[in-house]
Amino acid sequence: MPCVRHELKTADRAVLLRKVVASLRGGELCVLPTETVYGLALLPSRADAVQRARAAKGRDAAQPFTWHLAQRRECTQLWPHVPPGIERLLDRYWPGPLTVILPGPGGTTAGARLPAHEFTRAVIEACGEPLWLSSVNRTGEPPLVDARAIAAAFGEHVAHVVDDGPSPIGMASTIVRQLGPKLEVLREGILTADEVLRAAARLVLFVCTGNTCRSPLAEALARAAAARALGVSPAEVLAHGLSFASAGTSTLDGMPASDGSREAAKEAGLDLETHQSTALTPELVERASFVYCLSSSHRRAILAEMPEVADKLAMLRPDGLDVGDPYGRELSTYRRTRDEIQAAVAARVREWLPT
């Protein structure tokens, strides 16, 4: 059967949907649009289609294809367990340009994506099972993002090319993998590694007044304590699912840490030289998994504006007492404050670690 290119904006979508689904069920290959790049689509249950796709791309049998879903709930068929960090990623980026690889049943792994293109999801839904989609290219070459070029280069291999114009993003999806405690970004797309790791992590937020003395110390001390508990470097804590931040209830953005806090941190092997103050916002509180206040006045201020966050809000000191503000005092006071915060952090760190 010769390849047919269909312009989606002028096509009868119901008729086109039936044609594409019939071809896929018959073991043919089709090209479907997504928000990233066009995808070479096939039905995984058709062994002949799998062979055609590998031949068209020059892809060996060891390289898996990515499952593309019509609904998020279908991922439970592929992954017996979805870690909480991955759930946060799916909440934020699905449907969208993120591919996730997790352990599958029987010691296998499976990569899946929920594409944002409605027609392509409708095709998957109508097929009755997830499809395999792969970028339209020869292995090792850049993916093609123009439907006319795809029809010219791959027409002998495919039955239908659904043309929805240039791919909006024009680059392949970001790929993340979690096979153990660490989340790995295997490939960056429009979503960067830092964006993905921060979205997946549990955010631990420390709040004081000016975000120049106590809460910056708490943030740095907490990151170091988590690294020790996890047995990794502080730079690796984020990939293990924990993010730390600090903010002030009455401050301006961009102010440096106080001299005393910087010196007290330096003595403990920590660096606050690049710290810049951040004003506390409802969005930041909402995003946090844990919010620790250095004084009861901070807790009252947050609850007055956001009573619904009471369950995630606590005093940093487990005994509920305030950590006094050292602002403007001598270095010895900052040292005592640092040590007081360090003791409180040591008592709290196990609360944050992933299970």
C-alpha positions in Angstrom: 0.0 0.0 0.0 1.4 3.4 -0.9 2.0 6.0 1.8 -0.8 8.6 2.2 -0.1 11.9 3.8 -3.2 13.5 5.5 -3.4 17.1 6.5 -5.1 16.9 9.9 -6.5 20.5 9.9 -8.6 19.7 6.7 -9.2 16.0 7.2 -12.4 14.3 8.5 -10.9 13.3 11.8 -13.4 10.5 12.4 -12.7 8.9 9.0 -8.9 9.4 9.4 -9.0 7.9 12.9 -10.6 4.7 11.5 -8.1 4.4 8.7 -5.1 4.8 10.9 -6.4 2.4 13.5 -7.2 -0.2 10.9 -3.7 0.0 9.4 -2.1 -0.3 12.8 -4.2 -3.3 13.7 -3.3 -4.8 10.4 0.4 -4.6 11.3 1.2 -1.5 9.3 3.3 1.5 10.5 1.9 5.0 10.7 3.4 8.4 11.5 1.5 10.4 14.2 2.1 14.0 15.4 3.1 14.8 19.0 4.1 18.0 20.8 7.7 16.9 20.6 8.5 15.3 17.3 6.5 13.0 14.9 6.3 9.4 16.0 6.6 6.2 14.0 3.7 4.3 15.5 3.1 0.6 15.7 1.0 -1.9 17.6 3.3 -3.8 20.0 1.2 -7.0 19.7 2.0 -7.2 16.0 5.4 -8.9 15.6 5.5 -8.1 11.9 5.0 -4.4 12.7 7.9 -4.5 15.2 10.1 -6.0 12.6 9.1 -3.4 10.0 9.8 -0.6 12.5 13.3 -1.9 13.4 14.1 -2.3 9.7 12.9 1.2 8.9 15.0 2.8 11.6 18.0 0.4 11.5 17.4 -0.4 15.1 18.6 -3.6 16.8 16.5 -5.8 19.0 18.2 -4.7 22.2 16.8 -1.1 21.9 13.3 -0.9 23.3 10.5 1.3 22.1 8.6 3.7 24.3 5.0 3.0 25.3 2.6 5.8 24.5 -0.6 5.9 26.5 -4.0 7.4 26.0 -4.7 7.8 29.7 -2.4 8.1 32.7 -4.1 5.3 34.5 -2.7 2.9 31.8 0.8 3.1 33.3 -0.3 0.7 36.1 -0.3 -2.0 33.4 3.4 -1.3 32.9 4.7 -0.4 36.3 3.8 -2.3 39.5 5.0 0.6 41.6 5.3 4.3 40.9 7.6 6.2 43.4 6.2 9.3 45.0 8.7 11.5 43.1 7.6 10.1 39.8 4.0 10.7 40.8 4.9 14.4 41.3 6.5 14.5 37.8 3.4 12.9 36.2 1.2 15.4 38.0 3.2 18.3 36.6 4.3 17.2 33.1 1.8 14.6 31.8 0.4 14.9 29.2 3.6 16.4 27.9 7.2 16.0 26.8 8.4 13.6 29.5 9.3 9.9 29.1 9.6 7.9 32.3 11.5 4.6 32.7 10.6 2.4 35.7 10.9 -1.2 36.7 8.3 -3.4 35.1 7.0 -6.8 36.0 9.4 -9.8 36.1 12.6 -7.8 36.3 12.0 -5.8 33.1 12.0 -2.1 32.6 9.4 0.0 30.7 9.5 3.5 29.3 6.3 5.4 28.8 4.9 8.8 27.9 1.5 10.4 27.8 1.6 12.6 24.7 -0.2 16.0 24.7 -1.6 15.6 21.1 -5.3 14.9 21.3 -5.6 13.1 17.9 -2.7 10.8 18.7 -4.2 10.0 22.1 -7.5 9.3 20.3 -5.7 6.8 18.0 -4.2 5.0 21.0 -7.6 4.9 22.8 -9.3 3.5 19.7 -6.6 0.8 19.3 -7.5 -0.5 22.7 -3.9 -0.7 24.0 -0.9 1.5 24.3 1.2 2.0 21.1 4.9 2.1 20.6 6.1 5.3 19.1 9.7 6.2 18.1 11.1 9.3 16.5 11.1 9.1 12.7 14.7 8.8 11.7 17.4 6.3 11.1 19.1 5.4 14.4 21.8 8.0 15.2 20.3 10.7 13.0 18.3 13.7 14.1 14.5 13.1 14.2 12.4 14.5 11.3 9.9 17.1 12.3 8.3 17.9 8.9 5.6 15.6 7.7 6.4 16.1 4.0 10.0 15.2 4.6 8.9 12.2 6.5 6.6 11.0 3.7 9.5 11.4 1.2 12.1 9.6 3.4 9.9 6.9 5.0 7.0 6.5 2.6 8.0 3.0 1.6 7.7 1.9 5.2 4.5 3.5 6.4 0.8 3.5 5.4 -0.2 6.9 6.7 1.5 10.1 7.7 -0.8 12.4 9.8 0.4 15.9 9.0 -0.3 18.5 11.7 2.4 21.0 10.6 5.8 21.5 12.2 6.2 19.8 15.6 5.6 22.5 18.2 8.6 21.7 20.4 10.8 20.2 17.7 12.9 18.1 20.0 12.6 14.7 21.6 11.2 14.3 25.1 13.2 14.5 28.3 13.9 11.0 29.6 14.1 10.1 33.3 14.8 6.8 34.8 14.4 5.5 38.4 15.5 1.9 39.0 16.7 2.5 42.6 16.8 5.4 45.1 18.3 7.9 42.6 16.4 9.6 39.8 18.5 9.9 36.6 17.9 12.3 33.7 19.1 10.3 30.7 18.3 12.9 28.1 17.3 16.6 28.3 14.6 18.0 26.0 12.7 21.2 26.6 12.6 20.1 30.3 16.0 20.5 31.8 17.5 18.1 34.3 17.3 20.7 37.1 13.6 21.4 36.4 12.8 17.7 36.5 14.8 16.9 39.6 13.3 19.8 41.5 9.8 18.9 40.4 10.3 15.3 41.6 11.8 16.1 45.0 10.1 16.7 48.3 10.7 20.3 49.2 11.8 21.1 52.8 11.3 24.8 53.5 12.7 26.8 56.4 11.2 30.1 57.3 12.4 33.0 59.4 11.9 36.8 59.2 14.5 38.2 56.9 15.9 35.0 55.3 19.5 36.3 55.9 20.4 34.6 59.2 18.6 31.6 60.7 16.7 30.0 57.7 19.8 30.1 55.4 21.8 28.3 58.0 19.0 25.8 58.5 18.8 25.2 54.7 22.5 24.5 54.4 22.7 22.4 57.6 19.7 20.4 56.5 21.2 19.6 53.1 24.4 18.5 54.6 22.6 16.3 57.2 20.5 14.7 54.5 23.6 13.9 52.4 25.2 12.2 55.4 22.1 10.2 56.1 21.8 9.1 52.5 25.5 8.4 52.1 25.9 10.8 49.2 27.4 14.2 48.5 25.3 17.3 49.1 25.2 17.8 45.3 23.5 14.4 44.9 20.8 15.0 47.5 18.4 16.5 44.8 18.6 13.4 42.6 17.7 11.3 45.7 14.4 13.1 46.0 15.1 16.0 48.5 15.2 19.7 47.8 15.9 22.4 50.4 15.0 26.1 50.4 14.5 29.0 52.8 12.4 32.1 52.8 11.5 35.1 55.0 8.1 36.4 56.1 9.3 40.0 56.0 12.1 40.5 53.5 13.0 41.6 50.0 14.3 39.3 47.4 18.0 39.2 46.6 19.6 40.2 50.0 22.8 38.3 51.0 23.2 36.2 54.1 24.4 38.2 57.1 28.1 38.3 57.9 27.7 36.3 61.0 25.7 33.5 59.3 28.3 33.3 56.5 31.1 33.0 59.0 29.3 30.5 61.2 28.5 28.4 58.1 32.1 28.6 56.9 33.3 27.3 60.2 31.0 24.3 59.7 32.3 23.6 56.2 29.2 25.2 54.5 29.0 28.0 52.0 26.4 30.8 52.1 28.3 33.2 49.9 25.9 33.0 47.0 22.7 33.0 49.2 20.0 35.5 48.2 17.0 36.1 50.3 13.5 35.0 49.1 10.2 36.4 50.2 7.8 33.8 51.4 4.8 33.3 49.0 1.7 31.1 49.2 3.0 29.2 46.1 6.2 28.3 47.8 4.4 27.1 50.9 2.0 25.1 48.8 4.8 23.4 46.9 6.7 22.4 50.1 6.2 19.0 51.7 7.5 20.3 55.0 7.6 23.8 56.3 9.7 24.5 59.4 9.5 27.8 61.3 12.3 29.2 63.3 10.0 31.1 65.6 6.4 30.9 66.6 5.7 34.3 65.1 6.5 32.8 61.7 4.1 30.0 62.2 1.3 32.3 63.3 1.9 34.5 60.2 1.6 31.6 57.8 -1.5 30.1 59.5 -3.2 33.5 59.4 -2.9 33.6 55.6 -3.0 29.8 54.9 -4.8 27.9 57.7 -5.1 24.9 55.3 -1.4 24.2 55.5 -1.4 23.4 59.2 -0.6 19.7 58.7 2.7 20.5 56.9 3.8 23.3 59.3 6.0 22.8 62.3 8.5 24.5 64.5 12.1 23.5 63.6 12.9 22.6 67.2 11.1 19.4 68.1 10.3 20.9 71.6 8.4 23.7 69.9 10.7 26.5 71.2 11.9 29.4 69.2 15.4 29.7 67.7 16.4 33.2 68.7 17.3 35.8 66.0 21.1 36.5 66.1 20.8 39.5 63.8 23.2 42.2 64.7 24.9 40.2 67.5 28.4 39.0 67.9 29.8 36.0 66.1 29.6 33.9 69.3 25.8 34.3 69.2 25.7 33.2 65.5 27.7 30.1 66.5 25.2 29.2 69.2 22.4 29.7 66.8 24.1 27.5 64.2 24.6 24.7 66.8 21.0 25.0 68.0 19.7 24.7 64.4 22.1 21.8 63.7 20.7 19.9 66.7 17.2 20.5 65.6 18.0 19.4 62.1 19.6 16.2 63.3 16.4 15.4 65.2 14.3 16.1 62.1 16.3 14.6 59.2 14.7 11.1 59.3 11.3 12.7 58.7 12.3 13.8 55.2 14.2 10.7 53.9 12.3 8.7 51.2 11.1 5.3 52.4 
